[in-house]
Amino acid sequence: MTSNTVADWCRFSTANISFIDPGAPWQNAYVESFNGKLRDELLGIEIFTTLLEAKIMAEDYRQDYNQNRSNSSLGYLTPHEFK
């Protein structure tokens, strides 16, 4: 209930939200959706032994997400095709 009150206050005042709280989809549903998929499909199932390994695997995931995975909200196009 608090988040709805804050969101309404921001919408009807001159204040803006300058950051997105973790787990607050009302602030940016698209980013929260991606973050949930990233946690479920990469971060939650992999064990990284180095920072370089994590960066490489995250980049591979990003490319796969943007170029190979269709999205129903984009008319079943990939983000790359939609762009």
Protein Blocks (a to p, Z undefined) as FASTA:
>chain_A
ZZmmmmmmmmmmmbdcfbdcehilklommlmmmmmmmmmmmmmmcccfbfklmmmmmmmm
mmmmmmmmccfkloopafklmZZ
